[in-house]
Structure formats: C-alpha cells, structure tokens
Amino acid sequence: PDVFVRPSQSILEVKRLLSTASGAPAQFQRLLFGSRALSDRETVAREQLNDGAQILLVKVLPDPPSWLAMEDDDAMLVPFLLGCRADLAERGSRNESALIHAASRGF
C-alpha cells in the first residue's frame, strides 16, 4: 500500500502505519530499501528515503511464537500470535503467565 510519511518520522512509526495492511505488528516486520535493512530508531530522512521511495516489507514469523516475546503494547500482537499458534498456557522463566508477564511490562 502507499503510505505517506514525513521525513521526521521514525522507521518504527512507519512500521506501525503498515501494521494493519500487512497483518503483522511492527516488531515482526523488517523493512528493506534495496539490500539494506532499515533501523527502527532512524528517521525516514536519515535512512535517505526520498519521495516515492519503494521499500519491501518482510514479515518475520516468531520461532517459536511466544507471548513472552512481546516488546510493545500493540493491538496487532494478540491476533498475530494467535494466528502463529502461540501457546496460551505458556509460562515464563519465573513461572509467570503471559498475562502477568505483560502486566509487569506495563501493557
């Protein structure tokens, strides 16, 4: 899809804009420009993406899919991880449930 962004926006913000269309949360996307992977922390301008630049979005499937790997409070994560067949009974290293894990991270 065509996405219009400002040069000051971060690559992470661009990924979030693409989440709905791609069906993948930002943390499970890689954006490529030519042969170069774009850095989430950089801006569109710093990555030298000019008007009309075409980027490739690659979905990265978690292996194994884990509720404990959640890095962001992203509404796309739950349906995405369910689609990847993440184990609903998964427990963390301290035997905490995924819900407790998410709450401890402020989600």
C-alpha positions as CSV (number, residue, x, y, z in Angstrom):
1,P,0.0,0.0,0.0
2,D,1.0,3.6,-0.5
3,V,2.0,5.3,2.8
4,F,2.7,8.9,3.1
5,V,5.2,9.9,5.8
6,R,7.1,12.9,7.0
7,P,10.9,12.9,6.8
8,S,11.0,13.3,10.6
9,Q,9.0,10.1,11.3
10,S,10.9,7.1,12.6
11,I,11.1,3.8,10.8
12,L,9.2,2.3,13.8
13,E,6.4,4.8,13.2
14,V,6.3,3.7,9.5
15,K,6.0,0.1,10.6
16,R,3.1,0.9,12.9
17,L,1.4,2.6,9.9
18,L,1.9,-0.6,7.9
19,S,0.7,-3.0,10.7
20,T,-3.0,-3.1,9.7
21,A,-2.3,-3.5,6.0
22,S,0.4,-6.1,6.5
23,G,-1.3,-8.0,9.3
24,A,1.9,-8.0,11.2
25,P,2.8,-6.0,14.3
26,A,5.8,-3.6,14.0
27,Q,8.1,-5.9,15.9
28,F,7.6,-8.7,13.4
29,Q,8.3,-6.6,10.3
30,R,11.6,-5.9,8.6
31,L,11.7,-3.0,6.1
32,L,14.3,-3.2,3.3
33,F,15.4,-0.4,1.0
34,G,17.5,-2.0,-1.7
35,S,19.7,-4.5,0.1
36,R,19.7,-2.5,3.3
37,A,17.6,-3.2,6.4
38,L,16.1,0.0,7.8
39,S,16.7,0.7,11.5
40,D,13.7,1.3,13.8
41,R,15.5,4.1,15.6
42,E,16.4,6.1,12.5
43,T,14.1,8.6,10.7
44,V,12.9,8.5,7.2
45,A,15.3,11.3,6.3
46,R,18.3,9.7,8.0
47,E,17.6,6.4,6.1
48,Q,17.7,8.6,2.9
49,L,14.2,7.6,1.8
50,N,13.2,10.2,-0.8
51,D,9.7,11.0,-2.1
52,G,8.4,7.9,-4.0
53,A,10.9,5.5,-2.4
54,Q,9.8,1.9,-2.5
55,I,10.5,-0.3,0.4
56,L,10.0,-4.0,0.9
57,L,8.2,-5.3,4.0
58,V,9.1,-8.7,5.2
59,K,7.0,-10.4,7.8
60,V,9.2,-12.2,10.4
61,L,7.4,-15.1,12.0
62,P,8.4,-15.8,15.6
63,D,10.0,-19.2,16.0
64,P,8.6,-20.4,18.3
65,P,5.7,-18.0,18.6
66,S,5.8,-16.7,22.2
67,W,3.5,-14.4,24.2
68,L,6.6,-13.6,26.3
69,A,8.4,-12.1,23.4
70,M,6.0,-9.1,23.3
71,E,8.0,-5.9,23.2
72,D,5.3,-3.3,22.6
73,D,1.8,-2.6,23.6
74,D,0.5,-3.3,20.1
75,A,-3.1,-4.3,19.5
76,M,-2.0,-6.3,16.5
77,L,0.1,-8.7,18.7
78,V,-2.8,-10.8,20.0
79,P,-4.4,-11.8,16.7
80,F,-0.9,-12.2,15.1
81,L,0.4,-14.5,17.8
82,L,-2.9,-16.5,17.8
83,G,-2.5,-16.9,14.1
84,C,1.0,-18.2,14.7
85,R,-0.4,-20.7,17.2
86,A,1.3,-19.3,20.3
87,D,0.8,-21.5,23.3
88,L,-1.9,-19.9,25.5
89,A,-0.6,-21.9,28.5
90,E,3.0,-20.7,28.1
91,R,4.9,-19.8,31.3
92,G,7.9,-17.5,31.7
93,S,11.2,-18.4,33.4
94,R,9.7,-17.4,36.8
95,N,6.6,-19.5,36.0
96,E,4.6,-16.3,35.4
97,S,1.7,-16.5,32.9
98,A,1.8,-14.4,29.8
99,L,-0.8,-12.1,31.3
100,I,1.3,-11.5,34.4
101,H,4.4,-11.0,32.1
102,A,2.6,-8.4,30.0
103,A,1.3,-6.6,33.1
104,S,4.8,-6.5,34.6
105,R,5.9,-4.7,31.4
106,G,3.1,-2.2,31.6
107,F,0.9,-3.5,28.8
